[in-house]
Amino acid sequence: MSCGPILAGSDTTGSAGDVRTEAYVTDESAQPVPDAPDEAPKLDPVEQVRSRWRELWQVPAAAGAIALLVGGLGYAFATKPDPNFIPTFEAAASLLDQEQYKEAIALLNARILPYVGRPELSQKQEALFHQMIARAVYGGQRALEISHEQNYRNALTEMRLAETGGARLSALDQFIIADCYLALGEIDAAMARVEQIPLERTDLRVRVAKEVIARHMRAQPPRYEQAEQLLADMIATPGLPLEDQAWAIGQRARLEIEQGFHDAAITRLLRAMPRLTSAEASARGALHMLLAEAYLAGFATDEAALQLEIASKLVPGGSVEQGELQLLQARVAEQRQDYEQARDVYLSVLERFQPDSIRVRAQIGRALMDATLGDHESAQQEFGDLVAQVRAREPEAMRAREQILDHLLSLFRDQFSQDDVDISYRYAELAGQLYSFEEAPASVLEAQAIAHRALADRIAELAPKIEGPLGPELDASTEREVQRHLIQAAMFYRLHAKEFIVSDLATYADSLWESAVLFDRAGDQEEAARVFRQFAEDLETDARQPEARFRLAQALQALGRYEEAAEVFKSLIDDRDRGVNHSGLGRFADLSHVPLAQVYLLDGDPSNDDQAEALLERAVGGELGSPDAVTFLPALEALAELRFRQGDYARAIEGYEQVIARMDSGRTPPLLEYRLAEAYRLNARAIRDRLSGSLTDAERRTLEATREEHIRTAMSLYESARLGFEAMQPQKRSPLDTLCLRNSYFYLGDCAFDLGDDEAAVRHYQTARERYPKDPASLVALVQIVNAYVRQGNLAAARAANERARYFYESLPPEVWDDPNLPMTRRDWERWLESSSVLYADGS
């Protein structure tokens, strides 16, 4: 058996004889009981325990009290004289009377506890033991001004054991049980126990009722109906002291104020206060403050100021009530638009020691006044401190959390409407910090989504730009910052949408759409695909559904999931062709032709390339609109790419040049220049192959001139593409950009070599070798330098170059030559072998 709580950290698992003498939890780090009373009651039970133990047993003197305390068990002691427990009980009662609670428990544990459950200790004596332990634990905790759950539980357990053992519980014992239930949050059990407190002990009954009413009003949401019923019962209590009447009337008025019925509160107070003129000054002062609060709620500022002036003469100086009075005076200044005066009053409140309930409200008021006066930095610092208190689960800050949130969101909306993105963003962030993702209200999620999106737009608009290959652009680090905010906004919109999936389908659709669009803008194609798919599946009748499907397919295409992308693109075309009636379907079906052809060409399946060509021919042929249609230019480029893949370089050149000519920007993307250079270079080689056939002299001269022109054009395009790729920020180059940049260096040498300009070829190859010294592609440069020297007849230089090529070749593992992207063809290997045979013809 355990006889009571022990010091935090002590062993509680022992037998009855192992119970420690440390009687109650005193560890300051222990968690307080949730929703503990805010302040000591007017009729504090600790004071009852300290100074009125005699009253518990209803005898006039301490000696008599002790005698009667144990006298009720006289028969039990008389029949069992050995051991004699009377001196121990007398000593414990004396210790309780002297407020030495810990010592009383230690004595009872040492002298009585070992006999609990044994025949030497009678049932009534055992009950008395539990009763005294309960009083000591409860009184000791209150004397130390601590409030720990385990102490309340143990005091309650001991008193209940006393009760079941037959102990006669006094009114204060019943109060202790009720108060323990209250501290543990068991309101119904507490009120049931109040019924066992004698009617003549109105003070104790009212004390519990007051605390229950306070808890109902502090609840989230407040339980106004239950509080109203208890207040009505209290007011109807016969012989209720005048101060308690004033308190109850005041609380009923507060209920009405909080529910927005300030006129009813004013009427109630004005009619009741004449009956309470004999009440204590502090009670009357509290009513005048409530009346002022009701006037303020109705913006009757002058009437409120008058009531506060009266209250200031009734409220004790330095009291909690005076702090409440100053808060109301600050509100009067606010309503008179004297915001500096209001801030000064709030500061005055904060400079003095105040309970948390007043300090938190003063901090809120000061922050609002700072914001109203335009000092948003100070306001956000003050709100930041309040948010930190909420995150630390400090009780008063937690009770004010919704109020803090309302102010933060109001300030966010106000600053956002004034286009002050930075300040509004900070208010939204503070609002978000009040809650975890799981518990955040929809209003917080929406505010954060809006704030992150606005900040991303502002950064993108105002950040300094650098010159890129296609014009001014953001630097890579700024672009990442923009991307981060866009992704944050998308996440918050998705969470916001989730809040309305059942209750408001229109809001669900709008927020889900914003989420998908922002993921897409941020380049997070994986999430964009997921959310666009969700939109398309959940909102089939929404006007944006066809676009959602189209953008889903685009995201899948960007992710390289070509088969899935083709399926979605094709479904849009098929639905249109089947006559499905959906707003916007026709437009996005037309837009799907070109990307469907593109994914057919990219999916590695040659069997659908003919379908791709047919789709592109329809687009280029005008079936999907004029050359000004948005589908025309992408179709033209894709068709040129198809011709390139088919080896029809002449038609590829024609297509690429049409694309460049139709571009509005005036700047050609480096990748497009590179592809056109490739087409010219490879077409020149195709012409070279034709030159080896049977031709007339005129045909040969024409082809040779065309070949040379193509090579020189290719060189010019390679150089322009190289400069364009080099101008790109390295972090922004795609893997394909990087590959084309590298190959541009080497193909410049190839073009010079094909023109027979060996000096230029060697120069370009050496530049490429220096730019990529460890890249396997450098072998191409080394080999071609050898070939150029051999063609010049400079065999000594060729041999030296060849040794460098062989050394580099042998330094690399064989598998590197399997890379299809290396600019070294089979012909290059053959040419190296031919040059080597010339260099070492004599076997040296």
C-alpha positions in Angstrom: 0.0 0.0 0.0 1.1 3.6 -0.7 0.1 6.2 1.8 0.8 9.3 -0.3 2.8 10.9 -3.0 6.6 11.0 -2.8 9.3 13.3 -4.0 9.7 13.3 -7.8 12.1 10.7 -8.8 11.7 8.4 -5.8 10.7 4.8 -6.0 6.9 4.3 -5.5 6.9 0.5 -6.2 7.8 -0.7 -2.7 5.7 -2.4 -0.1 3.9 -0.6 2.7 7.1 -0.6 4.8 9.1 1.0 2.0 7.0 4.1 1.6 9.3 7.2 1.8 9.0 10.0 4.3 9.2 12.6 1.4 5.5 13.2 1.3 4.6 15.2 -1.7 6.0 16.3 -5.1 8.0 19.5 -4.8 10.1 19.3 -8.0 9.7 22.7 -9.6 10.2 21.1 -13.0 7.2 18.9 -12.8 4.3 19.6 -15.0 1.5 21.6 -13.4 -2.1 20.3 -13.3 -3.8 21.5 -16.5 -6.1 24.4 -16.1 -5.1 25.0 -12.4 -6.8 27.8 -10.6 -5.4 31.2 -11.6 -5.0 32.6 -8.1 -5.6 31.7 -4.5 -9.3 31.7 -3.6 -10.6 34.3 -1.2 -11.4 31.5 1.2 -8.2 29.6 0.7 -8.4 26.0 2.0 -4.7 26.2 2.8 -5.5 29.0 5.2 -8.2 26.8 6.6 -5.7 24.0 7.1 -3.2 26.3 8.6 -5.3 28.3 11.0 -8.6 26.6 11.4 -7.9 22.9 12.0 -9.9 23.3 15.2 -12.9 24.1 13.1 -12.5 20.9 11.2 -13.5 19.0 14.3 -15.7 21.8 15.6 -14.0 22.2 19.0 -12.9 25.4 20.6 -9.2 24.6 21.5 -6.2 22.9 20.0 -5.9 20.5 22.9 -9.6 19.6 22.7 -9.2 19.2 19.0 -6.5 16.6 19.4 -8.3 14.9 22.2 -11.5 14.7 20.2 -9.7 13.7 17.0 -8.5 10.6 18.6 -11.2 10.4 21.2 -13.6 9.1 18.6 -11.4 6.0 18.5 -11.2 5.6 22.3 -12.9 2.2 22.3 -10.5 0.8 19.7 -7.5 2.1 21.6 -8.8 0.8 24.9 -9.2 -2.7 23.7 -5.8 -2.8 22.1 -3.4 -0.9 24.5 -0.2 -2.3 23.0 1.0 -0.8 20.8 -0.5 2.5 21.8 -1.2 4.7 18.7 -2.8 7.6 20.6 0.5 9.5 21.2 1.4 9.2 17.5 -2.0 10.5 16.3 -1.8 13.3 18.9 1.7 14.2 17.7 0.7 14.1 14.1 -2.4 16.3 14.8 -0.1 18.8 16.6 2.3 18.9 13.6 -0.7 19.5 11.2 -1.8 22.3 13.5 1.7 23.8 13.3 1.7 23.5 9.5 4.5 20.9 9.6 2.9 18.8 6.9 6.0 16.9 5.7 7.0 16.0 9.3 3.4 14.8 10.0 3.5 12.5 7.0 6.9 11.2 8.0 5.7 10.4 11.5 2.5 8.7 10.3 4.5 6.7 7.7 7.0 5.6 10.4 4.7 4.8 13.3 1.3 3.9 11.8 1.9 2.7 8.2 3.6 -0.6 9.2 0.4 -1.6 11.0 -2.0 -0.7 8.1 -3.9 -3.9 7.2 -2.9 -5.6 10.4 -5.2 -6.5 13.4 -3.3 -4.2 15.8 -4.7 -1.2 13.9 -8.5 -1.0 13.9 -10.5 0.0 10.8 -11.4 3.4 12.3 -7.8 4.0 13.2 -6.7 3.1 9.7 -9.4 5.5 8.3 -8.0 8.2 10.6 -4.5 7.5 9.2 -5.7 8.0 5.6 -7.7 11.1 6.6 -4.6 12.8 8.3 -2.3 11.8 5.4 -4.8 13.4 2.9 -5.0 16.6 4.9 -1.2 16.8 5.2 -0.6 16.2 1.5 -3.2 18.6 0.4 -2.3 21.2 2.9 1.5 20.8 2.3 1.2 21.3 -1.4 -0.9 24.4 -1.0 1.4 25.8 1.7 4.3 25.4 -0.7 2.2 27.1 -3.4 2.8 24.3 -5.9 0.2 22.4 -8.0 1.2 19.0 -9.2 -1.2 16.4 -10.4 0.2 13.5 -8.5 -0.2 15.3 -5.2 -3.9 15.9 -6.0 -4.4 12.3 -7.0 -2.8 11.0 -3.8 -4.7 13.4 -1.5 -7.9 12.3 -3.2 -7.0 8.6 -2.9 -6.2 8.9 0.8 -9.4 10.8 1.6 -11.5 8.3 -0.3 -9.8 5.5 1.6 -10.7 7.3 4.8 -14.3 7.7 3.7 -14.7 4.1 2.8 -13.0 3.1 6.1 -15.7 4.9 8.0 -14.0 8.2 8.9 -16.4 11.1 9.4 -15.5 13.7 6.8 -15.8 17.4 7.8 -17.1 20.1 5.4 -13.5 21.0 4.7 -12.6 17.3 3.9 -15.5 17.3 1.4 -14.1 20.5 0.0 -10.6 18.9 -0.3 -12.1 16.1 -2.3 -14.0 18.5 -4.6 -11.0 20.6 -5.1 -8.8 17.6 -6.0 -11.4 16.5 -8.5 -11.3 20.0 -10.0 -7.6 20.1 -10.2 -7.8 16.8 -12.1 -10.3 18.2 -14.5 -13.2 16.0 -13.3 -15.8 18.8 -13.0 -18.9 16.6 -12.7 -17.3 14.6 -9.8 -16.4 17.9 -8.1 -19.9 19.3 -8.3 -21.3 16.0 -7.0 -19.1 16.2 -4.0 -20.1 19.8 -3.4 -23.6 18.5 -2.6 -22.2 16.7 0.4 -20.8 20.0 1.9 -23.4 21.2 4.5 -25.5 24.1 3.3 -24.3 26.3 6.2 -20.8 26.1 4.7 -21.8 28.4 1.8 -18.2 29.7 1.6 -16.9 26.3 0.6 -19.7 25.5 -1.8 -19.4 28.8 -3.5 -15.6 28.4 -3.8 -15.9 25.3 -5.8 -18.8 26.7 -7.9 -16.7 29.8 -8.7 -13.8 27.7 -10.0 -16.1 25.5 -12.0 -17.7 28.6 -13.6 -14.3 30.0 -14.4 -13.3 26.7 -16.1 -16.5 26.7 -18.2 -15.7 30.3 -19.3 -12.1 29.5 -20.1 -12.9 26.4 -22.1 -12.3 26.5 -25.8 -15.0 27.0 -26.9 -16.5 28.5 -23.8 -19.3 26.5 -22.2 -21.6 29.5 -21.6 -24.8 27.6 -21.0 -23.3 25.5 -18.1 -21.7 28.7 -16.6 -25.0 30.5 -16.8 -26.9 27.8 -15.0 -24.3 27.6 -12.2 -24.4 31.4 -11.8 -28.2 31.4 -11.6 -28.1 28.7 -8.9 -25.5 30.7 -7.0 -27.5 33.9 -7.1 -30.5 32.0 -5.8 -28.6 30.6 -2.8 -30.2 31.8 0.4 -27.9 34.0 2.6 -25.3 34.4 -0.2 -22.8 37.1 1.1 -23.0 40.4 -0.6 -19.5 40.1 -2.2 -20.4 36.7 -3.7 -23.6 38.2 -5.1 -21.6 41.0 -6.7 -19.2 38.4 -8.1 -22.0 36.3 -9.6 -23.8 39.3 -11.1 -20.5 40.5 -12.6 -19.8 37.1 -14.1 -23.3 37.0 -15.7 -22.5 40.4 -17.2 -19.2 39.1 -18.5 -21.0 36.2 -20.1 -23.2 38.6 -22.0 -20.2 40.8 -23.0 -18.3 37.9 -24.4 -21.3 36.7 -26.4 -21.7 40.2 -27.9 -24.7 41.3 -25.7 -23.1 44.4 -24.3 -26.4 46.3 -24.0 -27.9 43.5 -21.9 -24.8 43.5 -19.7 -25.1 47.3 -19.2 -28.8 46.9 -18.2 -28.1 44.1 -15.8 -25.3 45.9 -14.1 -27.1 49.2 -13.8 -30.2 47.5 -12.3 -28.1 45.4 -9.8 -25.5 47.8 -8.6 -27.8 49.9 -6.4 -28.5 46.8 -4.3 -24.8 46.3 -3.7 -23.7 49.6 -2.3 -22.8 47.9 1.0 -20.4 45.5 -0.6 -16.7 45.9 -0.2 -15.0 48.6 -2.2 -13.1 46.1 -4.3 -16.3 44.2 -5.3 -18.0 47.4 -6.3 -14.9 48.5 -8.2 -14.9 45.2 -10.2 -18.5 45.9 -11.2 -17.7 49.4 -12.4 -14.9 48.0 -14.5 -17.3 45.5 -16.0 -19.7 48.2 -16.8 -16.9 50.2 -18.4 -16.0 47.1 -20.5 -19.6 46.7 -21.6 -19.6 50.4 -22.6 -16.4 50.0 -24.5 -17.9 47.0 -26.4 -20.6 49.4 -27.6 -18.1 52.2 -28.3 -19.6 54.4 -25.6 -16.1 55.7 -24.8 -17.0 58.6 -22.5 -19.4 56.5 -20.4 -16.6 53.9 -20.1 -14.1 56.5 -19.0 -16.5 57.7 -16.3 -16.9 54.2 -14.9 -13.2 53.7 -14.8 -12.7 56.9 -12.9 -15.1 55.7 -10.3 -13.4 52.3 -10.2 -10.0 53.8 -9.7 -11.1 55.1 -6.3 -12.4 51.7 -5.2 -9.7 49.3 -6.5 -6.8 48.7 -4.1 -3.4 50.1 -5.3 -0.9 47.6 -6.5 -3.6 44.9 -6.9 -4.4 42.6 -9.8 -7.6 44.6 -10.2 -5.6 47.8 -10.8 -3.8 46.0 -13.7 -7.2 45.2 -15.1 -8.2 48.8 -14.7 -5.2 50.0 -16.6 -5.9 47.7 -19.5 -9.4 49.1 -19.8 -7.9 52.7 -19.6 -5.7 51.8 -22.5 -8.7 50.6 -24.5 -10.4 54.0 -23.8 -7.3 55.7 -25.3 -7.5 53.4 -28.3 -11.1 54.3 -29.0 -10.2 57.9 -28.8 -7.5 57.2 -31.3 -4.8 58.3 -28.9 -2.6 55.4 -29.8 0.6 56.7 -28.3 -1.2 57.2 -24.9 -2.6 53.7 -25.2 0.8 52.3 -25.9 2.2 54.1 -22.9 -0.4 52.7 -20.6 0.3 49.1 -21.9 4.0 49.7 -21.3 3.2 50.9 -17.8 1.3 47.7 -17.1 4.2 45.6 -18.4 6.8 47.5 -16.4 5.1 46.5 -13.2 5.0 42.9 -11.9 1.7 41.5 -13.1 0.1 38.1 -13.3 0.4 36.3 -16.6 -3.3 36.9 -17.4 -2.7 40.7 -17.4 0.8 40.6 -18.9 -0.3 38.7 -21.9 -3.2 41.1 -22.7 -0.9 44.0 -22.2 1.6 42.5 -24.6 -1.1 42.1 -27.2 -2.3 45.7 -26.7 1.2 47.0 -27.0 1.9 45.0 -30.1 -1.3 46.3 -31.7 -0.5 49.9 -30.8 3.0 49.6 -32.3 1.5 48.2 -35.5 -1.1 51.0 -35.6 1.6 53.6 -35.2 3.6 51.9 -38.1 6.3 50.4 -35.9 5.8 46.9 -37.3 9.3 45.7 -36.3 8.5 46.3 -32.6 5.0 44.8 -33.1 6.4 41.7 -34.6 8.9 41.3 -31.9 6.2 41.5 -29.3 4.0 39.1 -31.2 7.0 36.8 -31.6 7.4 36.7 -27.8 3.7 35.9 -27.5 4.0 33.1 -30.1 7.0 31.7 -28.1 4.9 31.6 -25.0 2.2 29.7 -26.9 4.7 27.2 -28.3 5.9 26.7 -24.7 2.3 25.9 -23.8 2.2 28.6 -21.2 -1.5 28.6 -19.9 -2.4 32.3 -20.3 -0.8 32.5 -23.7 -2.6 29.3 -24.8 -5.9 30.8 -23.7 -5.2 33.9 -25.7 -4.0 32.0 -28.8 -7.2 32.5 -30.9 -7.1 36.2 -30.0 -3.5 36.5 -31.0 -4.2 34.7 -34.2 -7.1 37.0 -35.1 -4.9 40.1 -34.6 -2.0 38.6 -36.7 -4.3 37.6 -39.6 -6.0 41.1 -39.5 -2.6 42.7 -39.7 -1.5 40.3 -42.4 -4.6 41.2 -44.5 -4.2 44.9 -43.9 -0.5 45.0 -44.9 -1.1 42.7 -47.9 -3.9 45.0 -49.1 -1.3 47.8 -49.0 1.2 45.7 -51.1 3.7 45.5 -48.2 4.7 42.0 -49.0 7.6 41.6 -46.5 5.6 42.8 -43.5 2.5 40.8 -44.3 4.7 37.7 -44.9 6.1 38.1 -41.4 2.7 38.3 -39.8 1.5 35.3 -41.7 4.6 33.4 -40.5 3.9 34.3 -36.9 0.4 33.1 -37.3 1.7 29.8 -38.7 4.0 29.3 -35.7 1.0 29.3 -33.3 0.0 25.8 -34.6 1.5 22.6 -35.8 0.7 21.6 -39.4 -1.8 19.1 -38.1 -3.8 21.6 -36.0 -3.5 24.8 -38.0 -6.8 26.4 -38.9 -7.7 26.9 -42.6 -7.3 30.6 -42.3 -3.6 30.2 -41.2 -2.9 27.8 -44.1 -4.4 30.2 -46.6 -2.5 33.2 -45.2 0.8 31.4 -45.4 0.1 30.2 -48.9 -0.8 33.7 -50.1 2.2 35.2 -48.3 4.8 32.8 -49.7 3.4 33.2 -53.3 3.4 37.0 -53.0 7.0 36.9 -51.7 8.1 34.7 -54.5 6.6 37.0 -57.0 8.1 40.1 -55.4 11.6 38.6 -55.3 11.3 37.5 -58.9 10.2 41.0 -59.9 12.6 43.1 -57.9 15.8 41.1 -57.6 18.7 42.3 -59.7 19.0 40.5 -63.0 22.0 39.2 -64.8 22.4 38.9 -68.6 21.7 35.4 -69.8 21.8 33.9 -73.3 18.1 34.8 -73.9 18.1 38.1 -72.0 18.0 39.2 -68.3 17.5 36.5 -65.8 17.7 35.8 -62.0 20.9 34.4 -60.6 20.7 30.8 -59.5 20.6 31.5 -55.8 17.8 33.9 -56.1 16.0 31.5 -58.4 16.3 28.8 -55.7 14.8 31.2 -53.1 11.9 31.9 -55.4 11.5 28.2 -55.9 11.5 27.6 -52.2 8.7 30.1 -51.6 6.7 28.7 -54.5 6.9 25.2 -53.1 6.0 26.4 -49.6 2.9 28.2 -51.1 2.0 25.1 -53.0 2.2 23.0 -49.8 0.0 25.3 -47.8 -2.6 25.5 -50.6 -2.8 21.8 -50.7 -3.3 21.6 -46.9 -5.9 24.4 -47.2 -7.7 22.4 -49.9 -7.8 19.4 -47.7 -9.8 21.3 -45.0 -12.6 21.8 -47.5 -12.8 18.5 -49.4 -16.2 17.8 -47.8 -17.6 21.1 -46.7 -16.9 23.5 -49.6 -16.1 21.9 -53.0 -15.4 25.3 -54.7 -12.8 26.3 -52.2 -11.3 22.8 -52.3 -11.0 23.1 -56.1 -9.5 26.6 -56.1 -6.9 25.8 -53.5 -6.0 22.5 -55.1 -5.6 24.2 -58.4 -3.3 26.9 -56.9 -1.2 24.1 -55.3 -0.7 22.3 -58.6 0.1 25.5 -60.6 2.6 26.6 -58.0 4.4 23.2 -57.9 4.6 23.4 -61.7 6.0 27.0 -61.5 8.6 25.8 -59.0 9.7 23.1 -61.3 8.6 20.3 -58.9 7.1 18.2 -61.6 6.7 15.1 -59.3 4.3 17.0 -57.0 2.7 19.0 -59.8 1.8 15.7 -61.5 0.4 14.3 -58.3 -1.8 17.3 -57.6 -2.9 17.8 -61.2 -3.9 14.1 -61.3 -5.9 14.6 -58.0 -7.7 17.6 -59.5 -8.5 15.8 -62.7 -9.9 12.8 -60.8 -11.7 14.6 -58.0 -13.2 17.4 -60.0 -14.4 15.9 -63.3 -17.0 18.6 -63.9 -14.8 21.6 -63.1 -14.0 23.8 -66.1 -10.3 23.5 -65.4 -10.3 19.7 -65.6 -9.1 19.4 -69.3 -6.3 21.8 -68.5 -5.4 19.8 -65.4 -5.1 16.7 -67.6 -3.0 18.5 -70.1 -0.6 19.9 -67.5 -0.5 16.5 -65.8 0.7 15.0 -69.1 3.3 17.8 -69.5 4.6 17.1 -66.0 4.8 13.4 -66.8 6.7 14.2 -70.1 9.2 16.4 -68.1 9.7 13.5 -65.7 10.5 11.1 -68.6 7.4 9.0 -68.0 6.6 9.1 -71.7 4.1 6.2 -71.9 1.9 7.7 -69.1 2.2 11.2 -70.7 1.1 9.8 -74.1 -1.9 8.1 -72.6 -3.1 11.4 -71.1 -2.4 13.5 -74.2 -4.2 10.9 -76.3 -7.2 10.7 -74.0 -7.8 14.5 -74.5 -7.7 14.1 -78.3 -10.0 11.0 -78.1 -12.5 12.7 -75.9 -12.8 15.6 -78.3 -13.1 13.3 -81.3 -15.9 11.3 -79.5 -17.8 14.5 -78.9 -17.4 14.7 -75.1 -19.0 18.0 -74.1 -16.6 19.7 -71.6 -15.6 23.4 -71.4 -12.1 23.9 -72.7 -11.7 20.3 -74.0 -11.3 21.3 -77.7 -8.5 23.7 -77.0 -6.4 21.3 -74.9 -7.1 18.5 -77.3 -5.5 20.7 -80.1 -2.6 21.6 -77.8 -2.0 17.9 -77.1 -1.0 17.0 -80.7 2.5 18.3 -80.6 3.6 17.0 -77.1 2.0 13.7 -78.0 4.2 13.5 -81.1 7.2 14.6 -78.9 6.7 11.8 -76.4 6.2 9.3 -79.2 9.6 10.3 -80.5 11.2 10.2 -77.1 9.8 6.9 -75.8 12.3 4.7 -77.6 9.6 2.9 -79.5 10.1 3.4 -83.3 6.8 1.8 -84.1 4.9 5.0 -83.2 7.2 7.4 -85.0 4.9 7.4 -88.0 2.0 8.5 -85.8 4.3 11.3 -84.4 5.1 12.4 -88.0 1.4 12.5 -88.9 0.5 14.5 -85.8 3.2 17.0 -86.6 2.3 17.3 -90.3 -1.3 18.1 -89.2 -0.1 20.9 -87.0 2.4 22.3 -89.5 -0.2 21.9 -92.3 -2.6 24.2 -90.6 -5.2 21.7 -89.4 -4.8 23.0 -85.8 -4.7 26.7 -86.8 -2.7 29.2 -88.8 1.1 29.7 -88.5 0.3 32.1 -85.6 -1.2 29.4 -83.6 0.6 28.4 -80.4 1.0 24.8 -81.7 2.7 25.8 -85.0 6.2 26.7 -83.9 6.6 23.7 -81.5 5.3 21.4 -84.2 7.8 22.9 -86.7 10.7 22.4 -84.3 9.6 18.8 -83.5 9.2 18.0 -87.2 12.7 19.3 -87.8 14.0 17.2 -85.0 12.3 14.2 -86.5 13.9 14.9 -89.9 17.3 15.1 -88.1 16.7 11.7 -86.5 15.7 10.3 -89.9 19.0 11.5 -91.4 17.2 14.0 -93.7 19.5 16.8 -92.7 18.6 19.1 -95.5 14.9 19.2 -94.5 16.0 19.4 -90.8 18.0 22.6 -91.7 15.0 24.0 -93.5 12.8 23.3 -90.4 15.2 24.7 -87.8 15.8 27.9 -89.9 12.0 28.5 -90.1 11.7 28.1 -86.4 14.5 30.7 -85.8 13.1 33.1 -88.3 9.6 33.0 -86.6 11.0 33.6 -83.1 9.8 36.9 -81.6 12.6 37.3 -79.0 15.4 38.0 -81.5 17.7 35.7 -79.5 18.1 32.1 -80.5 18.3 29.5 -77.7 21.8 28.0 -77.7 20.4 24.5 -77.9 18.5 25.3 -81.1 21.7 26.8 -82.6 23.6 23.7 -81.7 21.0 21.4 -83.3 21.1 23.5 -86.5 24.9 23.4 -86.5 24.7 19.6 -86.1 22.4 19.4 -89.1 24.8 21.5 -91.3 27.9 19.5 -90.2 26.2 16.2 -90.8 24.7 17.3 -94.1 28.2 18.4 -95.2 29.4 14.9 -94.5 26.5 13.4 -96.4 27.6 15.7 -99.3 31.2 14.4 -98.9 29.9 10.9 -99.4 28.1 11.9 -102.6 31.3 13.5 -103.9 32.9 10.0 -104.0 30.3 8.9 -106.6 30.1 9.6 -110.3 29.4 13.3 -110.9 29.8 15.8 -113.6 32.3 18.5 -113.1 29.6 21.1 -112.6 27.8 18.9 -110.1 31.0 18.3 -108.2 31.9 22.0 -108.0 28.4 22.8 -106.8 28.5 20.1 -104.1 32.0 21.0 -103.0 30.9 24.7 -102.7 27.8 23.6 -100.8 29.8 21.4 -98.5 32.2 24.1 -97.7 29.5 26.6 -97.0 27.7 24.1 -94.7 30.9 23.5 -92.8 31.6 27.1 -92.3 27.9 27.8 -91.3 28.2 24.9 -88.8 31.4 26.4 -87.4 29.7 29.8 -86.9 26.7 28.2 -85.3 28.8 26.0 -83.0 30.7 29.1 -81.9 27.5 31.0 -81.2 26.0 28.1 -79.3 29.2 27.7 -77.3 29.1 31.3 -76.3 25.4 31.0 -75.4 26.0 27.9 -73.2 29.0 29.6 -71.6 26.8 32.6 -70.8 24.4 30.5 -68.8 24.8 30.2 -65.1 26.4 26.8 -64.4 23.7 25.9 -61.9 21.1 26.5 -64.6 22.6 24.3 -67.3 20.8 21.1 -67.8 22.8 17.9 -68.4 21.9 18.2 -72.1 23.2 21.8 -72.2 26.5 20.7 -70.6 26.9 17.9 -73.1 26.3 20.2 -76.0 28.7 22.8 -74.7 31.4 20.2 -74.4 30.8 18.8 -77.9 30.7 22.3 -79.4 34.4 22.7 -78.6 35.3 19.4 -80.3 33.1 19.9 -83.3 34.7 23.3 -84.0 37.9 21.3 -84.5 36.2 18.7 -86.6 34.8 21.4 -88.9 38.2 23.0 -89.4 39.7 19.6 -90.0 37.0 18.8 -92.6 37.9 22.1 -94.3 41.5 21.1 -94.5 42.6 23.9 -92.2 44.9 21.9 -90.1 46.4 24.8 -88.1 42.9 26.0 -87.1 41.9 22.4 -86.4 44.9 21.9 -84.0 44.1 25.2 -82.3 40.5 24.3 -81.7 41.4 20.7 -80.5 44.0 22.1 -78.1 41.4 24.5 -76.7 39.0 21.6 -76.2 41.7 19.5 -74.6 42.5 22.3 -72.2 38.8 22.9 -71.4 38.2 19.2 -70.6 41.5 17.7 -69.7 40.1 14.7 -67.8 37.1 14.0 -70.0 37.3 10.9 -72.2 36.2 13.1 -75.1 39.7 14.7 -75.0 41.0 11.6 -76.7 39.1 12.9 -79.8 41.2 16.2 -79.7 44.4 14.3 -79.1 43.8 11.9 -82.0 42.7 14.6 -84.4 45.8 16.6 -83.6 47.8 13.5 -84.6 45.9 13.3 -87.8 46.3 16.9 -88.6 50.1 16.7 -88.1 50.3 13.6 -90.3 48.3 15.3 -93.0 50.7 18.2 -92.8 53.7 15.8 -93.0 55.0 16.9 -89.6 55.7 13.4 -88.4 57.8 14.4 -85.5 55.0 16.5 -84.0 52.6 13.8 -84.9 54.6 11.1 -83.0 54.8 13.3 -79.9 51.1 14.0 -80.1 50.4 10.4 -80.6 52.3 9.4 -77.5 50.2 11.8 -75.5 47.1 10.3 -77.0 48.2 6.8 -76.2 49.1 7.7 -72.7 45.7 9.3 -72.1 43.9 6.4 -73.8 45.7 3.8 -71.6 44.9 5.9 -68.4 41.1 5.3 -68.9 39.1 2.1 -68.3 37.7 0.4 -71.4 34.1 1.0 -70.5 34.2 4.7 -70.9 34.3 4.3 -74.7 30.8 2.8 -74.5 29.3 6.2 -73.9 27.2 7.0 -77.0 27.5 10.8 -76.3 31.2 10.9 -76.9 32.1 13.0 -80.0 34.3 10.1 -81.3 32.9 8.1 -84.1 34.0 4.8 -85.6 35.6 6.9 -88.4 37.7 8.7 -85.8 39.1 5.4 -84.5 39.8 4.2 -88.0 41.6 7.5 -88.8 43.8 7.1 -85.7 44.7 3.6 -86.7 45.6 4.9 -90.2 47.8 7.7 -88.8 49.5 5.3 -86.4 50.4 3.0 -89.3 52.0 5.9 -91.1 53.9 7.0 -88.1 55.3 3.6 -87.3 55.6 2.2 -90.8 59.3 1.4 -90.2 58.5 -0.5 -87.0 60.3 2.1 -84.8 
